[in-house]
Amino acid sequence: MKTLKCAVAGMLALAGSAGAATIGFDSLTNPGFAQYVPATYVEQGFVFASTWNDVYALYSYGLDSSGYNADSTGATLSADENGVGIVVSRVGGGSFTLDSFDLAFNPGYDNPGAVRFEYTDGTGTHSSTLDFSDAYTLHTFAFGYTGVTSFTLWDDDFQLDNVKVTATASAVPEPATYGMLLAGIAALVAKRRRKA
């Protein structure tokens, strides 16, 4: 029976895993105006990495009374320098579905307009501009892009929040692979019975 349990666990591991996540950066919530975050931040199996490897590359807004934080009850993630991007990918690689995310412009900027957006999938890298010139509050952009391996938001005048993604399961093995696994298990069980 123990052998059978191990076999089932092995088959489930071979099938890979998938799961939906909403990443809200609330672990970065702080009582001040803002706090710096390491150049690479990980949450729920996804990496948020600055294109500028510096200790001051990323930051999150706090809950002070300045009104700069677009998320009044939690945190948002932002880049600290003009021309710097935030690249989002899965820990260890792999593809995912990009469902949506929220963006807001930092209230300290006089002329909000657009953020450059790129995503990479099996067909290459695709670029566009996300326009939300009137949004100092969080605005949702919905995508539903599948097979995404990474996406990047460029420039330092946005706050990112509520990233909704679904990790794609690893490829399911062919039936022949399961057949070989089960045949091996049957041989082990038969050998064990002969010894008993």
N, C-alpha and C positions, 0 to 999 in steps of 0.2 A: 504494500500500500504506500509505503514511504517513497518507493521508486516512482509510482504513478503520480504522486503529488509533485515530486521534483520535475517530472516530465511536463505536467500541466503548467507549472511555473515557467519552465523553459520555453514552452510554446507561446505563452503570454508575453514573455520578454522578447521573443523573436518578432512578434506582431507589432512591437513598438507601442508608443503611447501618444495620445493626443489630449488636448485640454484647452478650454477657453479660459482666458484671464482678462481682468480689467486692472490695469496698473495705474494707481492713483497717487503714488509717491508720498502717501501719508506718513510713512516712517521718517520722512524728512521734515515733518512739521516742526517748527521751532518758534519760540516766543518773540524773537527779535524781528528786525527788518528783513534780513536774509542770512543765509549761511552758505559757505562754500561746501561743495560736494566733491569727492575724488573724481578724477577725469574719467573714471569708469565706474558706473553705478549698476548694480544688479538687483532685479526684483522679479519674483515669480518666474524664474527661468529665462529672463530676457536681459540683455546687456544694453545699457545706454552709455555710449562712449563718445567723448568729445573728439573732434578732429584735431584738436590742439592739446597736446599732452603736457598739461601744466596743472599745478595744484589749484589754480584759480580758474580752471576751465569751465566748470559747471557750478550752478548754485540753485538753491531753492528759496522761495519767498517765505517769510514768516507770518505770524498772526498779529503783528503789531497793528496799531490803529492808523497807519499811513494809507491804507487802502490800495497798496501796490499789488498785493496778492489777489489774483483773480479767483482763487478758491478760498472762500472765507472761512471754511471749516477744516482745511487740510493744507496740502502743499502742492506746488507746481515745480517743474524742472525747467531751467533756462540755461542758455550758453552765455558766457561772460564777455566775449570779444566779437566785434564786427567781423563777419566773414567766417566765423567758426560754426561748425555744424555739430549736430548730435546724430550719431549713427545708431540705429536700433537693430539688433539681431538676436538670435537665440543663443543661449549658452551652449557651447560645443558645436554650433552650426545647425543646419537643418532649415527646413522651410516652414512657413506659417501663413495663415490667412490674416491679412490686415483688415479688420472690420471698420474701425473708426478711431479717431482721437479728437481731443478738444484743444483748441488754441485760443490764446488771448494775447493782445499786444500789451507790452509793459506800459503802464500809464505815464511813465516818465518820458516817453518819446512823443515828439510833437507831430510827426507825420507818418503815422502807421499806414501801411498799404498792403504789403504782401510778403510771404515767406516762400523761399525756394524749396521745392519738395522733389525728392528723387526716390525711386524704389527699384530694386533689382529682383528679377525673377529668372526663370530658365531661358527667356528670350532676350535678356539684356537689361540695360539700365534705362529707365524712363523718367523724364523730367517734366515738371509742370510748375505752375505758380498758384499758391493758395491765397486768395484775396479775401481779406476781412477787415477792410479799412475802417469800418465803424465799430469794431468789436474790441472794447476794453474789458469786456466780460468774456467768459469762455464760450466759444462757438464750436459746434461739432461738425467735423468733416467725415462723411461716411464713404467707404471705398469698396469693401468686399473683394479685395484683390487676393487671389489664391496663389500658392507657390512662391510667395515672397521670401527671399533670403535675407534682405535687409532694406531699411529705408532711412533716409537722411533728411533732416530739416536744417536749413542754413540760415545764418545771421543771428544777431543777439537781441532782437527786439520782440521775442515771443515767449510765452509761457506754455508749456506742454502739460496736459493732464488727461486722465481717464483714457489711456491707450487700451483699446480692446483688440485682442489678438487671439487666435486659436492655433496652437501648435499642431502641425501636421504629423500624423503617425508615420513611423518608419514603414517602408514598404513591407507588405505582408508576404511571407515566404510562399513560394510555389507549393502546390499540393504534394509534389514529389519530395520536397524537403521535409514536410510533415510525415510523409510515408516512411522515409528513411529513419526519422527520429523514432517513430512508433515501432518500426522493425527492430531497431537497436534495443528499445525497451523490452520488447517481447523476448529477444534473445537473452537479455539480462535476467528476466523473470524465469525463463526456462532453465537457465544455468543454476539459478538459486534453488529452484525446486529439486533439481537433480542432486544437489549437495545435501538437501534436507531429507 
